[in-house]
Structure formats: C-alpha cells, structure tokens
Amino acid sequence: MFKRISRRALVRIVSYAAAALLVLSLFSALSWGHLLAYRRQTAADADRAFEETVGALQDLSLSLDKSRYAGDGAMCARVCAEIYADAGRAGTALAALPFSTVEMEELKRFISLSGDYAYTLCREAAEQGFTDEQRGTMARLSDTASALAEELDAMRGELRDGKLTMDSREARVANILDEVPAFLSERLGAYAKDFPAAEALSYHGQYSAREEGQAEPVDEEKAREQAAALLGCEPEDFELAARYEDEGKLLLSLGGTTVTVTARGLESLRNARLVEESLIGEKEAVAAAEKALAALGYTGLRWEEKTRRGNVLDLRGSAETDGAAGLDREIALSVALDDGSLLALDLSALQGEAAESDWTLGEAEAKALLPAGLTLRSARRVTLAGADGRSIPCWELDCLDENARRVRIRLNAESGRQEEIIIG
C-alpha cells in the first residue's frame, strides 16, 4: 500500500519542480544565447579572414608590380620587404578560413613562393638593385597575384549578395534536407583546381625548382604507415588524395585531416576543424604533442615558443645538433585543447640534412659585442636559416634591458654581424 501524500507535501513537490524547471529554462536560454554569440563571432572571424585574404593579395600584386620601377638598392630592398610581408599576411589569412581543400595547396604554394623569392633577393637587391631577369619574374608573379585577387574579389561580392555561403558546420548540417547552397570552399576549390601552377623558379630559396628527375619517388605503403603512426589508426584508413611525382609528394586524407609525405618522411599535417572549447591545459597539450612526435622518432625537443590562440596551443620546437639548437630545423605544430589532437604539423624544415657550421667567433668574443644597456643572462649556439638556403651559425645572447624586458641578440658566428633581434 502506498502512503497517501499530504496536500502540503504535494504543494511543495510542485513548487520545487516549477522552480527547478524555471532554473533549467533560464540556464538553457543563457546557454543558447552564448552559443548564438559564439556562432556569430565564428562567422564574423571567417568573413574577416576572407576580407583580409583578398586585401593582402591585392597588396601583394601591387608590391610585386613596384619592382618594375624600383631603381636604387635601398628602394629594391624595401620592395622586397613589402612583398614578403604581404605574402605572409595573405598566407596567414588564407589558412584562417574555416575549410581546407587539396586544390587550395597550389594557391598557398604560389603565395609562399612569392614571399620566399622576395626574401632571398632582399640583401642582394640592397647592394645592386634588381636584374632584368628578376624584374621580369616579379612582373609575372604580379600578374598572377592580380588575377587571383580579382577572382577572390568577385567571390567576396557574391558572399555579400548572398549568392555564396561561408562554410560552417552548422550551415552544412542545417541544409542536409533542404536545397544546399553554394559554399565558398567549393567555389574556391573549383577555381584553384585550374589555377596555373606556380612558376618554376631556380633561386636560393625554399621553393626553388628541382632539377629534372631529382625528386625521389614516395613509397605509398611506407607513407601510409607513417601517417597511421602519427594519428594512431590503420594505414588502410587513409585515402590517396593526390600524388605529385615531380615534387616527390603524396597527399593522404582521413576525415578532415590531410597528411603530406615525401620520400624522406612525413612533411606536414592539416586539419581545419573548429575547436569549440578548452578541456585540457597546456601541460596536457604539450604531452599529447610529444607523444605524437615520439611515434615518428622525434624526441628530446626544446620548446622555443608556446602560444595560446583561443582553444588552440601553437608550439615551435628544436633539437640540438653538435651542441647547437637548430632554429632553422624547427618543428611547428598546433594542438586542439579539447582532445589534444593535432590540427597542424610542419616538419618541412627537417627534410634536408643538417649542414656543418663554422664557429669562427668564440663565446667571449660574441659577449664582447653585446650592445650597451643590456644585462647578459645566458649565451648559446643556434643555427638560423639564411636567405641562400644554408644554415647560419649564430651566438644567441639572452639579455634583459633596463626595464627587465627580455632581449635576444643573434650574432653571426662567422662575421660577428647581427642577424636577428627579438624583444619579448
């Protein structure tokens, strides 16, 4: 027999239930409001990234075009610096878009090539100006950048008119059963598919053209095994997205992740998924990164830089070779702070062999060149990437200024010339 509930008890139960329902409703309303605000912010960030991409490409085209008229060495060096800065801005903005396609790699390569080419010319141009050949190369790069900027500007107009839709997870899910809109990623991917390949340039830089037959073929089976070791899955889980025989590269895809592998090993990883929350701290994220890298045989790294970017942790690390930290052979990666997975990994700097360095300048001589007003904390050997592609041996003097700010001076260990100054 059930005990009969009194009227007073029933009133209390109903009152508590109503109060709980009210609290739950308020909490749901607040959560929904936060979600809407987050979605609006994400959409605004995506639109801003595309606006910046278009603007940076327009600036890049104009900077490249200036090479036609630059006369003295000082102006030529300034033009090179502008091209390098605009290319970096365009590449960063393009990478910030909420999607990534295999076809877009050619666009990114063109932008990187333009910036790298100008960077390698900067010091030489400062002394003697541009040659006719260099002016012609920059003019052709300018024409290509102008055509690309014009096409993206047209897409920007279609976005504003509602003819194109910026990609987002919610937009795609919401339209599964409805008429699917035209997404920017599809339009940009279709254009990139027919984009003229970046000009094969022979110069002292990262994107210099390989000699015919120089690219080593990639063993697909080994490539799958390396990608699987990194992601903790099975080799057969990957799809072959693309094969670039002339560059000696394979692109493997798994879900939203794209892995690039060369004959020397895994080169890069990209995943453009949105990280909506932080569930782990920096310590756990670093541990997850080190575990993933250990699967590829990279251990004992020194983390040179750790940067929190929203719900993502960006890391840059180097390993010592013959007592010098190889800053020209750094590993760069990004870790999602929701589950510790890798969003980006760049091992391209490790693809070549480490060069031998000549340490003409001793530690005591390097310290004697320390600028006034700085207090030395430590000195170490590092190697930097030179514009001509070779490693530059340097002494890194880690100091504090009068305001206790960290200042690092990197001196060329062969000439004593300052190569870099880093504040902060």
Long-range contacts (C-beta under 8 A, 24 or more apart in sequence): 38-276, 39-168, 39-170, 42-98, 42-168, 42-274, 43-166, 43-168, 45-96, 46-97, 46-98, 46-166, 46-167, 46-168, 47-159, 47-166, 49-93, 49-94, 49-96, 49-97, 50-93, 50-97, 50-152, 50-155, 50-156, 50-159, 50-166, 50-184, 51-156, 52-89, 52-93, 52-96, 53-90, 53-93, 53-94, 53-97, 53-152, 54-149, 54-152, 54-153, 54-156, 56-86, 56-89, 56-90, 56-93, 57-90, 57-111, 57-145, 57-148, 57-149, 57-152, 58-146, 58-149, 58-153, 59-86, 59-89, 59-90, 60-86, 60-87, 60-90, 60-111, 60-114, 60-145, 60-149, 61-142, 61-145, 61-146, 61-149, 62-142, 64-114, 64-118, 64-138, 64-139, 64-141, 64-142, 64-145, 65-138, 65-139, 65-142, 65-146, 67-130, 67-134, 67-135, 67-138, 67-139, 67-142, 68-135, 68-138, 68-139, 70-129, 70-130, 71-129, 72-129, 73-125, 73-126, 73-127, 73-128, 73-129, 74-126, 76-121, 76-125, 76-126, 76-129, 76-130, 77-122, 77-123, 77-125, 77-126, 79-118, 79-125, 80-118, 80-119, 80-121, 80-122, 80-125, 81-118, 81-122, 83-114, 83-115, 83-118, 83-138, 84-115, 84-118, 84-119, 84-122, 86-115, 87-111, 87-112, 87-114, 87-115, 87-116, 87-118, 88-115, 91-115, 97-167, 97-184, 97-185, 97-272, 98-166, 98-167, 98-168, 98-272, 98-274, 99-167, 99-183, 99-184, 99-185, 99-272, 100-256, 100-258, 100-270, 100-272, 101-185, 101-188, 101-189, 101-192, 102-241, 102-242, 102-251, 102-253, 102-258, 103-189, 103-190, 103-192, 103-193, 103-195, 104-188, 104-189, 104-192, 105-251, 106-192, 106-195, 106-197, 106-198, 107-148, 107-192, 107-195, 109-198, 109-207, 110-144, 110-145, 110-148, 110-195, 110-198, 112-206, 112-207, 113-141, 113-198, 113-199, 113-201, 113-207, 114-141, 114-145, 116-205, 116-206, 116-207, 117-141, 117-201, 117-203, 117-205, 117-207, 119-205, 119-387, 120-203, 120-204, 120-205, 120-387, 120-388, 120-389, 121-203, 122-387, 123-387, 137-199, 137-201, 140-199, 141-199, 144-196, 144-198, 144-199, 148-195, 151-191, 152-188, 155-184, 155-187, 155-188, 158-187, 159-184, 168-274, 169-274, 204-387, 204-388, 204-389, 205-387, 205-388, 205-389, 206-348, 206-389, 208-389, 210-246, 210-247, 215-245, 215-246, 215-247, 215-248, 215-263, 216-248, 216-262, 216-263, 216-264, 217-245, 217-248, 217-263, 218-243, 218-248, 218-249, 218-250, 218-261, 218-262, 218-263, 219-263, 220-250, 223-250, 223-252, 223-261, 223-266, 224-252, 226-261, 226-265, 226-266, 226-296, 227-252, 227-254, 227-259, 227-261, 227-266, 229-295, 229-296, 230-259, 230-266, 230-269, 230-292, 230-295, 230-296, 230-342, 230-345, 231-257, 231-259, 231-342, 232-295, 262-351, 264-351, 265-296, 265-347, 265-350, 265-351, 266-296, 266-345, 266-347, 267-346, 267-347, 267-348, 267-351, 268-344, 268-345, 268-346, 268-347, 268-348, 269-342, 269-344, 269-345, 270-343, 270-344, 271-341, 271-342, 271-343, 271-344, 272-343, 273-336, 273-343, 275-310, 275-311, 275-312, 275-336, 275-337, 275-338, 275-343, 276-311, 276-338, 277-311, 277-337, 277-338, 278-311, 278-337, 278-338, 279-337, 279-338, 279-339, 280-337, 280-338, 280-339, 280-340, 281-337, 282-306, 282-308, 282-313, 284-340, 285-313, 285-335, 285-337, 285-340, 286-313, 286-315, 286-335, 287-340, 288-335, 288-340, 288-341, 289-315, 289-333, 289-335, 289-340, 289-342, 292-342, 292-345, 293-331, 293-333, 296-347, 298-331, 301-331, 304-330, 309-334, 311-336, 311-337, 311-338, 312-336, 312-337, 312-343, 313-337, 318-382, 321-354, 321-383, 322-357, 323-381, 324-357, 324-380, 324-381, 324-382, 324-383, 324-393, 325-380, 325-381, 325-382, 325-383, 325-396, 326-354, 326-382, 326-383, 326-391, 327-382, 327-383, 327-384, 327-385, 328-383, 328-384, 328-385, 328-386, 328-391, 328-392, 329-354, 329-383, 349-385, 354-383, 354-391, 355-383, 355-390, 355-391, 357-383, 357-391, 357-392, 357-393, 357-413, 358-393, 358-413, 358-414, 359-393, 359-413, 359-414, 360-413, 360-414, 360-415, 361-395, 361-411, 361-412, 361-413, 361-414, 361-415, 361-416, 363-395, 365-416, 366-395, 366-397, 366-411, 366-413, 366-416, 367-397, 369-411, 369-416, 370-397, 370-399, 370-409, 371-409, 373-401, 373-402, 374-399, 374-400, 374-401, 374-407, 374-409, 375-399, 375-400, 375-401, 381-413, 382-410, 384-410, 384-419, 384-420, 392-419, 394-419, 394-420
